Amino acid sequence: MSERYDIAIIGTGPAGLEATINAKIRNKNIILFGNKDLSAKLIKAPKINNFLGFHDITGKELKDRFSHHIDAMGIGIVNEKINNIYAMGDYFALMVNEKMYEAKTIILATGIEYAKALKGEEEFLGKGVGYCATCDAPLYKGKTVTIVGYNKESEEETNYVSELSGKTYFIPMYKGEYKLNPNVEIIKSKPLEIVGNDRVTKLILEKAEIITDGIFMLRDSVSPGQLVPGLEIEEGHIKVDRNMKTNIEGCFAAGDCTGKPYQFIKSAGEGLVAAASAVSYLDNM
Amino acid sequence: MIKEVNDKSFDTEIAGSDSIVVVDFWAPWCGPCKMLTPVMEELSKEMGDKVKFVKVNVDDNPLISSKYRIASIPTVVVFSKDTVKETMVGFRPKADLKKIIERHL
C-alpha cells in the first residue's frame, strides 16, 4: 500500500505554497503537487506593488523568492497532474493516470484557469455527455459518438472509442497532426452548444451540426467540481467558509479557486488559514 | 460483498423487494467505479437493514443498462419497486450518497 500523507496540496501558486510552508512548520507529512515555474500568472506579472514587504518587485523576482523559501525549508514539488480526487471517507485518493496517492486531507489551490463548460454540457452530463471516453465507450456500442479533444491524449481515446462505436467524430481544439484511425471523421469547427431533450441529440458547431448519441469532452484542465466529485461550487468558485473548509470533510481550498479578488497576498493568506484548518482537522481525527 | 444482479434476475431483485434498492452500475475497466466500490460496501454495512444494495456489471448486462439508459458509469440509481427515484452519475463521496439515499427512506 502506498504511503498516506497527512496533507496533499494541489497547486504551487502563492496559496498552495503558503499552505505548504505552514503545514511543514506544524510538522505534518505533506506532498505538494505543481511545477517548478510555480505559477504562470506570477511569472507574467510585470510589476507588483500590493504584496506587503515587496515594493516594486517583478513577478519573476517574487517567484524566485518563493522558490528560495520552499527550498530552504526542504520542500520539494511533485510535478504530476492530478486527474481526479476521490473522497473515500477517512482519506482522499488522488489519481495520476494509473498511479494513486493517498492523503488524509487535501488543500485545493488550483487557481482559476480552466476552460468554461460548453452550453448544455452540465445539463446533459450522464445523459450523453461524459468526461471519460474509455470508461463509457462500451455503452455506445454501434452508436454515434463525438469527441471534443483538447490535447494529444484525446486522440488515443478517440481511436479506442472508434473500435466500438458505429460512427466517431473528432473535433480537435488544437492544431497539429492527428493520429487517428481511418474511420474517424475529423471536423474542424468550434463547438457552441449541446442540445437534446432528455438526452443528447446533437452538437451544434460554428459551421455544422452533428447528430450524435454521445459527446465526450476531453480537456487538459478540469474545473474543481470535476476534479473532486461531490465538491460544492458556487458561481464558478469552490464554496468555502471562513476557515477555508469546503462541503467535503477534510477538503480545504485557498486562492483564486475560492473566489475574487484574484490577488497574490489574498491567496497566500487563504493558504495559511487552510493549512491551519487542515492541521486542526488532523489533530482531531 | 454487494450482490451482483443481471439481466435475468434484475426484475425479481428490484421490483420484488419491499425496501428501496440502490443499484450501482459499474464495469471492471472503469477507474471511478473501482473507487466507488468500497464506498458502496461501507454504505451497505451502515444502511443494510433499511436499504438493499446491488450492483450491475454493464458489460455483461446490456439489456438492463440500455433499459435504464445508463450513459456513463459509475451511475447509482435508487429504485422503489420498479420506479426510478434518483439517478446519480459519477463518483460521489459517501456522505452525499447517504444523504440522497436517506431522502427515499
Interface residues (C-beta under 8 A of the other chain):
Chain A: N84 Y86 A87 M88 G89 A93 M95 L125 G126 K127 G128 G130 C132 T134 C135 D136 P138 L139 K141 R199 G214 P229 G230 I248 E249
Chain B: A27 W29 C30 G31 P32 C33 M35 P38 V39 E42 V58 D59 P62 S65 R69 I70 A71 S72 I73 T75 T87 V89 G90 F91 R92 P93 K94 A95 D96
